[in-house]
Amino acid sequence: METMPASNSGKFRVGLIQMSCSLDPNENLEKALYRIREAAARGAEIICLQELFRAQYFCREENADLFHLAESIPGPRTQAVGKLARELGVVVIASLFERRAAGLYHNTAAIIGADGELTGIYRKMHIPDDPLYYEKFYFTPGDLGFLNFDTKYARIGVLVCWDQWYPEAARLTALQGANILFYPTAIGWHPAEKEQFGAAQLDAWRTIQRSHAIANGIYVAAVNRVGFEGPADRGLEFWGSSFVSDPFGQVLAQASVDQEEILVVECDPKRIEEVRRNWPFLRDRRIDAYEPLVKRWLD
């Protein structure tokens, strides 16, 4: 297990890999490994892949045959990524369909250290069930809670896709000292909705995550896929737009809506300190008054 350096005050560089996926999981894995190598060559130290990067987004339908895509963690794929991470000296966040036991599956992010070993896992806590996002059919909600992971380059928090809409998840992860929140993602437009609602949907997605950065004074990195998957009338057009926000919500870099891209962005923990001193939201929290938040609704 790798350990943090004596001080985590140094700058670190994150790499976000935005890519399309084919129907062949092995092809997608090889593409991801190639992109990791590219990102590392450009100076990335902590590299994040998109949600469920090994396959097209299979949750567009409820099909029990697709459970065969699941895999153990650790397993062959984490070993393959770990071998490359060790060679390159980088940390990798790899989002996988985890087979925990027969009939028990999770949407899981594996954090692989620069030593090639599995630092830990995060199991997606919020599971959606919407048209073309039938995740409750496949995934059991996470049972590990909201976590931080110490890596060679920074202390990081990892959440997954639907988690990105919940301020509670961002807050509980940030309060553990992370320098950055990563959100591996698979989100896009329904063809019938894009013209009327598409711009607003994308803006809301970007805005909610920037708000997590502001409210917590923390870097945020969202990593989405691109490309159209599924039948023309019942598929999803993934909107890319992967980005990194600084602790005051300023977008440092953003990818396109339709192209494969690698973003490499430098993050400076001193910026966290600067923002939190001038906008002391954490200081002024009324933790004595928040108990009602654990209720579903206040009648």
Secondary structure, DSSP 8 states (H G I E B T S, - for coil): -----S---S-EEEEEEE----S-HHHHHHHHHHHHHHHHHTT-SEEEE-TTTTSS-GGGS--GGGGGG-B-SSSHHHHHHHHHHHHHT-EEEEEEEEEEETTEEEEEEEEE-TTSSEEEEEE------BTTB-GGGT----SS-S-EEE-SS-EEEE--GGGGG-HHHHHHHHTTT-SEEEEE---EE-TTTHHHHHHHHHHHHHHHHHHHHHHHT-EEEEE--EEEES-TTT-EEEE---EEE-TTS-EEEE--SSS-EEEEEEE-HHHHHHHHHHS-TTTT--GGG-GGGGSS---
